[in-house]
Amino acid sequence: PRLVAVGAHGWDEGGNVAGAVFVYTQDTFGSWTLAQKLLASEIRANAYFGGRLAASDDGTLVVTAPNDNSGTGSAYVFSCTAAGVCTETDKLRAADGEQEDSFGASVSISYNTIIVGA
């Protein structure tokens, strides 16, 4: 899909710097239009949702919230259509996560593999 996702980790809806992601689609004339605003399903203040993003050609979008849950961090996985409709499919956390780990400080996606750094 021809999509652009823009992270706004300082967005205050849902709490101070909870974060958001704005998804845009491109029309046949080349103009970009806001299709959807994404918020974390478990929105928390200071999570910095949208701090890092990774996308694949198949419409998978990974959005991190490195300060979620007192700095333990998390990554949200979305499936996006060509129309810019994104649906959350999973929330990733480190199996051994602790406060201040910042899981989600970096993220990458390749084919069907997601790598999240802490």
N, CA, C and O atoms as CSV, one atom per row, in Angstrom:
chain,resi,resn,atom,element,x,y,z
A,1,PRO,N,N,0.827,-1.202,0.000
A,1,PRO,CA,C,0.000,0.000,0.000
A,1,PRO,C,C,0.869,1.263,0.000
A,1,PRO,O,O,1.965,1.264,0.561
A,2,ARG,N,N,0.385,2.322,-0.622
A,2,ARG,CA,C,1.090,3.605,-0.631
A,2,ARG,C,C,0.666,4.378,0.600
A,2,ARG,O,O,-0.281,5.163,0.570
A,3,LEU,N,N,1.387,4.137,1.682
A,3,LEU,CA,C,1.077,4.754,2.969
A,3,LEU,C,C,2.308,5.438,3.520
A,3,LEU,O,O,3.441,5.058,3.223
A,4,VAL,N,N,2.064,6.455,4.327
A,4,VAL,CA,C,3.118,7.071,5.121
A,4,VAL,C,C,2.610,7.106,6.559
A,4,VAL,O,O,1.481,7.526,6.812
A,5,ALA,N,N,3.430,6.672,7.486
A,5,ALA,CA,C,3.091,6.725,8.906
A,5,ALA,C,C,4.072,7.669,9.587
A,5,ALA,O,O,5.287,7.556,9.421
A,6,VAL,N,N,3.521,8.601,10.355
A,6,VAL,CA,C,4.332,9.618,11.031
A,6,VAL,C,C,4.117,9.492,12.533
A,6,VAL,O,O,2.993,9.614,13.021
A,7,GLY,N,N,5.199,9.248,13.262
A,7,GLY,CA,C,5.110,9.132,14.712
A,7,GLY,C,C,5.138,10.493,15.377
A,7,GLY,O,O,5.888,11.383,14.976
A,8,ALA,N,N,4.305,10.642,16.404
A,8,ALA,CA,C,4.246,11.864,17.202
A,8,ALA,C,C,4.281,11.451,18.671
A,8,ALA,O,O,3.269,11.489,19.370
A,9,HIS,N,N,5.482,11.052,19.123
A,9,HIS,CA,C,5.604,10.482,20.468
A,9,HIS,C,C,5.282,11.477,21.582
A,9,HIS,O,O,5.100,11.069,22.729
A,10,GLY,N,N,5.209,12.755,21.273
A,10,GLY,CA,C,4.868,13.757,22.274
A,10,GLY,C,C,3.396,14.117,22.311
A,10,GLY,O,O,3.005,15.011,23.062
A,11,TRP,N,N,2.558,13.440,21.512
A,11,TRP,CA,C,1.122,13.731,21.445
A,11,TRP,C,C,0.491,13.466,22.808
A,11,TRP,O,O,0.772,12.447,23.440
A,12,ASP,N,N,-0.356,14.377,23.255
A,12,ASP,CA,C,-0.885,14.306,24.620
A,12,ASP,C,C,-2.267,13.683,24.765
A,12,ASP,O,O,-2.779,13.609,25.882
A,13,GLU,N,N,-2.883,13.236,23.689
A,13,GLU,CA,C,-4.199,12.605,23.820
A,13,GLU,C,C,-4.038,11.282,24.569
A,13,GLU,O,O,-3.234,10.438,24.173
A,14,GLY,N,N,-4.793,11.101,25.640
A,14,GLY,CA,C,-4.683,9.889,26.438
A,14,GLY,C,C,-3.678,10.014,27.568
A,14,GLY,O,O,-3.459,9.057,28.310
A,15,GLY,N,N,-3.072,11.165,27.707
A,15,GLY,CA,C,-2.107,11.391,28.773
A,15,GLY,C,C,-0.908,12.158,28.261
A,15,GLY,O,O,-0.633,12.160,27.061
A,16,ASN,N,N,-0.205,12.799,29.147
A,16,ASN,CA,C,0.974,13.586,28.787
A,16,ASN,C,C,1.983,12.705,28.046
A,16,ASN,O,O,2.376,11.651,28.546
A,17,VAL,N,N,2.396,13.137,26.864
A,17,VAL,CA,C,3.305,12.425,25.954
A,17,VAL,C,C,2.988,10.929,25.817
A,17,VAL,O,O,3.895,10.096,25.782
A,18,ALA,N,N,1.705,10.602,25.742
A,18,ALA,CA,C,1.295,9.217,25.494
A,18,ALA,C,C,1.702,8.801,24.085
A,18,ALA,O,O,2.132,7.668,23.868
A,19,GLY,N,N,1.564,9.725,23.118
A,19,GLY,CA,C,1.989,9.472,21.750
A,19,GLY,C,C,0.856,9.074,20.823
A,19,GLY,O,O,-0.216,8.656,21.261
A,20,ALA,N,N,1.120,9.212,19.539
A,20,ALA,CA,C,0.174,8.845,18.480
A,20,ALA,C,C,0.944,8.633,17.185
A,20,ALA,O,O,2.106,9.020,17.067
A,21,VAL,N,N,0.284,8.016,16.223
A,21,VAL,CA,C,0.837,7.843,14.882
A,21,VAL,C,C,-0.238,8.261,13.892
A,21,VAL,O,O,-1.406,7.900,14.039
A,22,PHE,N,N,0.166,9.027,12.880
A,22,PHE,CA,C,-0.752,9.500,11.859
A,22,PHE,C,C,-0.440,8.779,10.557
A,22,PHE,O,O,0.698,8.794,10.088
A,23,VAL,N,N,-1.458,8.146,9.973
A,23,VAL,CA,C,-1.304,7.364,8.748
A,23,VAL,C,C,-1.928,8.140,7.590
A,23,VAL,O,O,-3.084,8.559,7.659
A,24,TYR,N,N,-1.155,8.324,6.537
A,24,TYR,CA,C,-1.600,9.056,5.351
A,24,TYR,C,C,-1.601,8.136,4.141
A,24,TYR,O,O,-0.773,7.231,4.035
A,25,THR,N,N,-2.545,8.378,3.225
A,25,THR,CA,C,-2.590,7.656,1.954
A,25,THR,C,C,-2.396,8.655,0.815
A,25,THR,O,O,-2.688,9.843,0.954
A,26,GLN,N,N,-1.903,8.152,-0.299
A,26,GLN,CA,C,-1.671,9.004,-1.463
A,26,GLN,C,C,-2.732,8.729,-2.526
A,26,GLN,O,O,-2.991,7.574,-2.864
A,27,ASP,N,N,-3.346,9.795,-3.053
A,27,ASP,CA,C,-4.346,9.617,-4.106
A,27,ASP,C,C,-3.668,9.575,-5.480
A,27,ASP,O,O,-2.448,9.711,-5.579
A,28,THR,N,N,-4.455,9.387,-6.520
A,28,THR,CA,C,-3.909,9.246,-7.874
A,28,THR,C,C,-3.247,10.521,-8.387
A,28,THR,O,O,-2.492,10.480,-9.358
A,29,PHE,N,N,-3.525,11.657,-7.738
A,29,PHE,CA,C,-2.920,12.930,-8.140
A,29,PHE,C,C,-1.635,13.237,-7.367
A,29,PHE,O,O,-0.981,14.252,-7.605
A,30,GLY,N,N,-1.282,12.338,-6.433
A,30,GLY,CA,C,-0.058,12.513,-5.664
A,30,GLY,C,C,-0.225,13.253,-4.355
A,30,GLY,O,O,0.757,13.489,-3.651
A,31,SER,N,N,-1.452,13.625,-4.013
A,31,SER,CA,C,-1.695,14.327,-2.742
A,31,SER,C,C,-1.848,13.327,-1.604
A,31,SER,O,O,-2.406,12.244,-1.775
A,32,TRP,N,N,-1.336,13.718,-0.433
A,32,TRP,CA,C,-1.422,12.871,0.755
A,32,TRP,C,C,-2.561,13.345,1.640
A,32,TRP,O,O,-2.728,14.545,1.859
A,33,THR,N,N,-3.353,12.390,2.155
A,33,THR,CA,C,-4.513,12.691,2.988
A,33,THR,C,C,-4.449,11.847,4.257
A,33,THR,O,O,-4.119,10.662,4.210
A,34,LEU,N,N,-4.767,12.470,5.392
A,34,LEU,CA,C,-4.811,11.725,6.648
A,34,LEU,C,C,-5.904,10.668,6.576
A,34,LEU,O,O,-7.066,10.984,6.318
A,35,ALA,N,N,-5.533,9.426,6.800
A,35,ALA,CA,C,-6.483,8.318,6.763
A,35,ALA,C,C,-6.888,7.877,8.164
A,35,ALA,O,O,-8.039,7.504,8.388
A,36,GLN,N,N,-5.946,7.917,9.113
A,36,GLN,CA,C,-6.233,7.404,10.447
A,36,GLN,C,C,-5.204,7.908,11.450
A,36,GLN,O,O,-4.028,8.071,11.124
A,37,LYS,N,N,-5.658,8.149,12.662
A,37,LYS,CA,C,-4.757,8.436,13.777
A,37,LYS,C,C,-4.760,7.201,14.664
A,37,LYS,O,O,-5.818,6.736,15.089
A,38,LEU,N,N,-3.572,6.670,14.943
A,38,LEU,CA,C,-3.440,5.484,15.787
A,38,LEU,C,C,-3.025,5.888,17.188
A,38,LEU,O,O,-2.138,6.720,17.373
A,39,LEU,N,N,-3.678,5.286,18.172
A,39,LEU,CA,C,-3.305,5.426,19.576
A,39,LEU,C,C,-3.043,4.030,20.118
A,39,LEU,O,O,-3.595,3.051,19.614
A,40,ALA,N,N,-2.218,3.936,21.125
A,40,ALA,CA,C,-1.957,2.638,21.740
A,40,ALA,C,C,-3.245,2.105,22.360
A,40,ALA,O,O,-4.011,2.863,22.956
A,41,SER,N,N,-3.484,0.799,22.220
A,41,SER,CA,C,-4.697,0.205,22.802
A,41,SER,C,C,-4.678,0.285,24.320
A,41,SER,O,O,-5.727,0.399,24.953
A,42,GLU,N,N,-3.506,0.228,24.896
A,42,GLU,CA,C,-3.339,0.388,26.344
A,42,GLU,C,C,-2.616,1.707,26.575
A,42,GLU,O,O,-1.469,1.738,27.023
A,43,ILE,N,N,-3.314,2.797,26.258
A,43,ILE,CA,C,-2.697,4.120,26.262
A,43,ILE,C,C,-2.315,4.532,27.688
A,43,ILE,O,O,-3.089,4.377,28.632
A,44,ARG,N,N,-1.094,5.061,27.806
A,44,ARG,CA,C,-0.588,5.508,29.112
A,44,ARG,C,C,0.197,6.794,28.921
A,44,ARG,O,O,0.822,7.011,27.884
A,45,ALA,N,N,0.154,7.631,29.926
A,45,ALA,CA,C,0.978,8.839,29.911
A,45,ALA,C,C,2.452,8.437,29.881
A,45,ALA,O,O,2.848,7.428,30.464
A,46,ASN,N,N,3.244,9.237,29.200
A,46,ASN,CA,C,4.698,9.061,29.126
A,46,ASN,C,C,5.159,7.798,28.409
A,46,ASN,O,O,6.305,7.385,28.585
A,47,ALA,N,N,4.305,7.176,27.609
A,47,ALA,CA,C,4.690,5.941,26.913
A,47,ALA,C,C,5.556,6.218,25.692
A,47,ALA,O,O,6.342,5.361,25.288
A,48,TYR,N,N,5.423,7.404,25.098
A,48,TYR,CA,C,6.123,7.757,23.856
A,48,TYR,C,C,5.763,6.833,22.698
A,48,TYR,O,O,6.620,6.489,21.884
A,49,PHE,N,N,4.480,6.426,22.623
A,49,PHE,CA,C,3.980,5.646,21.496
A,49,PHE,C,C,4.262,6.427,20.214
A,49,PHE,O,O,3.951,7.615,20.123
A,50,GLY,N,N,4.847,5.761,19.234
A,50,GLY,CA,C,5.231,6.431,17.998
A,50,GLY,C,C,6.677,6.868,18.004
A,50,GLY,O,O,7.137,7.536,17.078
A,51,GLY,N,N,7.397,6.489,19.053
A,51,GLY,CA,C,8.803,6.863,19.156
A,51,GLY,C,C,9.646,6.297,18.033
A,51,GLY,O,O,10.568,6.961,17.560
A,52,ARG,N,N,9.348,5.079,17.595
A,52,ARG,CA,C,10.035,4.444,16.480
A,52,ARG,C,C,8.997,3.684,15.657
A,52,ARG,O,O,8.041,3.132,16.202
A,53,LEU,N,N,9.196,3.662,14.350
A,53,LEU,CA,C,8.282,2.980,13.441
A,53,LEU,C,C,9.067,2.126,12.462
A,53,LEU,O,O,10.198,2.450,12.101
A,54,ALA,N,N,8.455,1.038,12.039
A,54,ALA,CA,C,8.995,0.226,10.951
A,54,ALA,C,C,7.814,-0.304,10.154
A,54,ALA,O,O,6.783,-0.657,10.725
A,55,ALA,N,N,7.964,-0.360,8.835
A,55,ALA,CA,C,6.883,-0.826,7.976
A,55,ALA,C,C,7.427,-1.765,6.915
A,55,ALA,O,O,8.594,-1.686,6.530
A,56,SER,N,N,6.565,-2.654,6.452
A,56,SER,CA,C,6.938,-3.559,5.362
A,56,SER,C,C,5.980,-3.351,4.190
A,56,SER,O,O,4.923,-2.737,4.337
A,57,ASP,N,N,6.361,-3.865,3.044
A,57,ASP,CA,C,5.560,-3.707,1.830
A,57,ASP,C,C,4.204,-4.399,1.912
A,57,ASP,O,O,3.291,-4.056,1.161
A,58,ASP,N,N,4.061,-5.370,2.816
A,58,ASP,CA,C,2.790,-6.093,2.909
A,58,ASP,C,C,1.762,-5.378,3.784
A,58,ASP,O,O,0.669,-5.901,3.999
A,59,GLY,N,N,2.095,-4.191,4.291
A,59,GLY,CA,C,1.157,-3.421,5.104
A,59,GLY,C,C,1.330,-3.602,6.604
A,59,GLY,O,O,0.533,-3.081,7.384
A,60,THR,N,N,2.358,-4.331,7.020
A,60,THR,CA,C,2.628,-4.473,8.460
A,60,THR,C,C,3.331,-3.216,8.956
A,60,THR,O,O,4.303,-2.753,8.358
A,61,LEU,N,N,2.830,-2.681,10.045
A,61,LEU,CA,C,3.403,-1.500,10.673
A,61,LEU,C,C,3.689,-1.834,12.132
A,61,LEU,O,O,2.815,-2.334,12.841
A,62,VAL,N,N,4.911,-1.559,12.582
A,62,VAL,CA,C,5.288,-1.771,13.978
A,62,VAL,C,C,5.571,-0.405,14.591
A,62,VAL,O,O,6.356,0.378,14.057
A,63,VAL,N,N,4.922,-0.132,15.717
A,63,VAL,CA,C,5.046,1.151,16.406
A,63,VAL,C,C,5.509,0.871,17.825
A,63,VAL,O,O,4.895,0.071,18.532
A,64,THR,N,N,6.587,1.523,18.249
A,64,THR,CA,C,7.075,1.270,19.602
A,64,THR,C,C,6.600,2.333,20.583
A,64,THR,O,O,6.259,3.459,20.221
A,65,ALA,N,N,6.597,1.920,21.825
A,65,ALA,CA,C,6.317,2.800,22.959
A,65,ALA,C,C,7.396,2.498,24.003
A,65,ALA,O,O,7.129,1.806,24.986
A,66,PRO,N,N,8.616,3.015,23.794
A,66,PRO,CA,C,9.759,2.599,24.604
A,66,PRO,C,C,9.684,2.961,26.078
A,66,PRO,O,O,10.423,2.403,26.888
A,67,ASN,N,N,8.808,3.881,26.434
A,67,ASN,CA,C,8.705,4.262,27.844
A,67,ASN,C,C,7.433,3.713,28.490
A,67,ASN,O,O,7.101,4.081,29.616
A,68,ASP,N,N,6.724,2.834,27.783
A,68,ASP,CA,C,5.495,2.226,28.293
A,68,ASP,C,C,5.792,1.422,29.560
A,68,ASP,O,O,6.860,0.826,29.698
A,69,ASN,N,N,4.837,1.418,30.471
A,69,ASN,CA,C,4.932,0.598,31.682
A,69,ASN,C,C,6.214,0.885,32.471
A,69,ASN,O,O,7.019,-0.009,32.730
A,70,SER,N,N,6.376,2.150,32.841
A,70,SER,CA,C,7.523,2.596,33.643
A,70,SER,C,C,8.869,2.336,32.964
A,70,SER,O,O,9.864,2.042,33.628
A,71,GLY,N,N,8.887,2.447,31.641
A,71,GLY,CA,C,10.141,2.293,30.914
A,71,GLY,C,C,10.460,0.884,30.484
A,71,GLY,O,O,11.489,0.658,29.848
A,72,THR,N,N,9.604,-0.077,30.810
A,72,THR,CA,C,9.821,-1.443,30.331
A,72,THR,C,C,9.750,-1.460,28.812
A,72,THR,O,O,10.581,-2.083,28.151
A,73,GLY,N,N,8.743,-0.766,28.255
A,73,GLY,CA,C,8.596,-0.617,26.813
A,73,GLY,C,C,7.757,-1.691,26.168
A,73,GLY,O,O,7.552,-2.767,26.731
A,74,SER,N,N,7.267,-1.382,24.964
A,74,SER,CA,C,6.459,-2.319,24.201
A,74,SER,C,C,6.488,-1.925,22.727
A,74,SER,O,O,6.941,-0.840,22.362
A,75,ALA,N,N,5.993,-2.833,21.895
A,75,ALA,CA,C,5.871,-2.575,20.464
A,75,ALA,C,C,4.515,-3.103,20.008
A,75,ALA,O,O,4.138,-4.229,20.332
A,76,TYR,N,N,3.795,-2.293,19.264
A,76,TYR,CA,C,2.476,-2.651,18.753
A,76,TYR,C,C,2.592,-3.005,17.278
A,76,TYR,O,O,3.276,-2.314,16.522
A,77,VAL,N,N,1.927,-4.080,16.866
A,77,VAL,CA,C,1.937,-4.520,15.481
A,77,VAL,C,C,0.557,-4.244,14.877
A,77,VAL,O,O,-0.470,-4.614,15.446
A,78,PHE,N,N,0.556,-3.588,13.716
A,78,PHE,CA,C,-0.673,-3.255,13.010
A,78,PHE,C,C,-0.633,-3.860,11.617
A,78,PHE,O,O,0.435,-4.019,11.025
A,79,SER,N,N,-1.803,-4.194,11.101
A,79,SER,CA,C,-1.972,-4.598,9.714
A,79,SER,C,C,-2.745,-3.479,9.032
A,79,SER,O,O,-3.846,-3.131,9.459
A,80,CYS,N,N,-2.164,-2.908,7.962
A,80,CYS,CA,C,-2.758,-1.746,7.292
A,80,CYS,C,C,-3.195,-2.106,5.877
A,80,CYS,O,O,-2.492,-2.817,5.158
A,81,THR,N,N,-4.360,-1.606,5.489
A,81,THR,CA,C,-4.867,-1.799,4.130
A,81,THR,C,C,-4.386,-0.658,3.241
A,81,THR,O,O,-3.850,0.337,3.728
A,82,ALA,N,N,-4.583,-0.810,1.936
A,82,ALA,CA,C,-4.213,0.240,0.996
A,82,ALA,C,C,-5.006,1.517,1.235
A,82,ALA,O,O,-4.564,2.602,0.855
A,83,ALA,N,N,-6.178,1.400,1.863
A,83,ALA,CA,C,-7.007,2.562,2.178
A,83,ALA,C,C,-6.531,3.283,3.433
A,83,ALA,O,O,-7.098,4.308,3.814
A,84,GLY,N,N,-5.489,2.752,4.080
A,84,GLY,CA,C,-4.948,3.399,5.266
A,84,GLY,C,C,-5.640,3.019,6.552
A,84,GLY,O,O,-5.473,3.695,7.567
A,85,VAL,N,N,-6.416,1.949,6.530
A,85,VAL,CA,C,-7.083,1.462,7.742
A,85,VAL,C,C,-6.149,0.458,8.408
A,85,VAL,O,O,-5.845,-0.595,7.847
A,86,CYS,N,N,-5.701,0.798,9.609
A,86,CYS,CA,C,-4.752,-0.050,10.332
A,86,CYS,C,C,-5.436,-0.662,11.543
A,86,CYS,O,O,-6.121,0.028,12.298
A,87,THR,N,N,-5.247,-1.958,11.720
A,87,THR,CA,C,-5.835,-2.684,12.831
A,87,THR,C,C,-4.726,-3.302,13.659
A,87,THR,O,O,-3.842,-3.972,13.126
A,88,GLU,N,N,-4.774,-3.077,14.965
A,88,GLU,CA,C,-3.767,-3.671,15.841
A,88,GLU,C,C,-3.941,-5.179,15.868
A,88,GLU,O,O,-5.046,-5.682,16.073
A,89,THR,N,N,-2.838,-5.902,15.658
A,89,THR,CA,C,-2.887,-7.365,15.657
A,89,THR,C,C,-2.123,-7.990,16.819
A,89,THR,O,O,-2.355,-9.149,17.163
A,90,ASP,N,N,-1.210,-7.227,17.429
A,90,ASP,CA,C,-0.418,-7.802,18.524
A,90,ASP,C,C,0.274,-6.695,19.305
A,90,ASP,O,O,0.483,-5.595,18.793
A,91,LYS,N,N,0.621,-6.994,20.530
A,91,LYS,CA,C,1.457,-6.114,21.354
A,91,LYS,C,C,2.624,-6.959,21.832
A,91,LYS,O,O,2.430,-8.001,22.457
A,92,LEU,N,N,3.834,-6.508,21.539
A,92,LEU,CA,C,5.039,-7.257,21.894
A,92,LEU,C,C,5.681,-6.648,23.134
A,92,LEU,O,O,5.727,-5.428,23.293
A,93,ARG,N,N,6.175,-7.517,24.005
A,93,ARG,CA,C,6.915,-7.103,25.202
A,93,ARG,C,C,8.102,-8.044,25.373
A,93,ARG,O,O,8.063,-9.187,24.919
A,94,ALA,N,N,9.135,-7.571,26.015
A,94,ALA,CA,C,10.281,-8.437,26.310
A,94,ALA,C,C,9.863,-9.460,27.368
A,94,ALA,O,O,9.211,-9.108,28.352
A,95,ALA,N,N,10.235,-10.715,27.165
A,95,ALA,CA,C,9.878,-11.767,28.115
A,95,ALA,C,C,10.489,-11.518,29.486
A,95,ALA,O,O,9.915,-11.904,30.504
A,96,ASP,N,N,11.646,-10.878,29.515
A,96,ASP,CA,C,12.338,-10.622,30.779
A,96,ASP,C,C,12.438,-9.121,31.064
A,96,ASP,O,O,13.376,-8.667,31.719
A,97,GLY,N,N,11.465,-8.359,30.567
A,97,GLY,CA,C,11.506,-6.900,30.674
A,97,GLY,C,C,11.474,-6.385,32.103
A,97,GLY,O,O,10.787,-6.926,32.970
A,98,GLU,N,N,12.240,-5.319,32.321
A,98,GLU,CA,C,12.278,-4.641,33.611
A,98,GLU,C,C,12.166,-3.141,33.382
A,98,GLU,O,O,12.342,-2.662,32.262
A,99,GLN,N,N,11.876,-2.406,34.439
A,99,GLN,CA,C,11.792,-0.955,34.339
A,99,GLN,C,C,13.085,-0.393,33.771
A,99,GLN,O,O,14.178,-0.873,34.071
A,100,GLU,N,N,12.933,0.633,32.946
A,100,GLU,CA,C,14.038,1.350,32.298
A,100,GLU,C,C,14.758,0.553,31.214
A,100,GLU,O,O,15.823,0.976,30.765
A,101,ASP,N,N,14.210,-0.596,30.772
A,101,ASP,CA,C,14.816,-1.345,29.667
A,101,ASP,C,C,14.620,-0.637,28.328
A,101,ASP,O,O,15.450,-0.767,27.428
A,102,SER,N,N,13.541,0.102,28.199
A,102,SER,CA,C,13.196,0.821,26.958
A,102,SER,C,C,13.070,-0.109,25.758
A,102,SER,O,O,13.578,0.195,24.679
A,103,PHE,N,N,12.394,-1.243,25.941
A,103,PHE,CA,C,12.076,-2.125,24.826
A,103,PHE,C,C,11.299,-1.302,23.803
A,103,PHE,O,O,10.233,-0.767,24.108
A,104,GLY,N,N,11.833,-1.203,22.603
A,104,GLY,CA,C,11.233,-0.348,21.588
A,104,GLY,C,C,12.098,0.855,21.272
A,104,GLY,O,O,11.684,1.737,20.519
A,105,ALA,N,N,13.302,0.902,21.841
A,105,ALA,CA,C,14.223,2.001,21.538
A,105,ALA,C,C,14.627,1.979,20.066
A,105,ALA,O,O,15.011,3.007,19.510
A,106,SER,N,N,14.542,0.816,19.443
A,106,SER,CA,C,14.771,0.683,18.003
A,106,SER,C,C,13.880,-0.443,17.494
A,106,SER,O,O,13.462,-1.316,18.254
A,107,VAL,N,N,13.597,-0.406,16.193
A,107,VAL,CA,C,12.751,-1.453,15.606
A,107,VAL,C,C,13.067,-1.583,14.122
A,107,VAL,O,O,13.395,-0.606,13.449
A,108,SER,N,N,12.958,-2.813,13.629
A,108,SER,CA,C,13.156,-3.084,12.213
A,108,SER,C,C,12.250,-4.247,11.830
A,108,SER,O,O,11.896,-5.081,12.664
A,109,ILE,N,N,11.884,-4.286,10.559
A,109,ILE,CA,C,11.067,-5.387,10.065
A,109,ILE,C,C,11.598,-5.807,8.701
A,109,ILE,O,O,11.933,-4.968,7.865
A,110,SER,N,N,11.670,-7.113,8.492
A,110,SER,CA,C,12.098,-7.658,7.212
A,110,SER,C,C,11.288,-8.926,6.961
A,110,SER,O,O,11.362,-9.888,7.726
A,111,TYR,N,N,10.516,-8.913,5.878
A,111,TYR,CA,C,9.631,-10.031,5.559
A,111,TYR,C,C,8.737,-10.315,6.750
A,111,TYR,O,O,7.938,-9.453,7.115
A,112,ASN,N,N,8.828,-11.474,7.371
A,112,ASN,CA,C,7.958,-11.788,8.498
A,112,ASN,C,C,8.694,-11.785,9.831
A,112,ASN,O,O,8.259,-12.430,10.784
A,113,THR,N,N,9.817,-11.056,9.901
A,113,THR,CA,C,10.605,-10.985,11.134
A,113,THR,C,C,10.635,-9.559,11.651
A,113,THR,O,O,10.965,-8.625,10.919
A,114,ILE,N,N,10.289,-9.402,12.916
A,114,ILE,CA,C,10.337,-8.086,13.579
A,114,ILE,C,C,11.444,-8.153,14.618
A,114,ILE,O,O,11.507,-9.088,15.416
A,115,ILE,N,N,12.320,-7.148,14.601
A,115,ILE,CA,C,13.404,-7.057,15.584
A,115,ILE,C,C,13.187,-5.788,16.387
A,115,ILE,O,O,13.073,-4.700,15.823
A,116,VAL,N,N,13.129,-5.927,17.709
A,116,VAL,CA,C,12.917,-4.781,18.599
A,116,VAL,C,C,14.100,-4.697,19.544
A,116,VAL,O,O,14.443,-5.671,20.213
A,117,GLY,N,N,14.725,-3.519,19.595
A,117,GLY,CA,C,15.863,-3.310,20.468
A,117,GLY,C,C,15.443,-2.669,21.780
A,117,GLY,O,O,14.410,-2.004,21.865
A,118,ALA,N,N,16.258,-2.881,22.793
A,118,ALA,CA,C,16.006,-2.290,24.114
A,118,ALA,C,C,17.262,-1.574,24.573
A,118,ALA,O,O,17.283,-1.000,25.661
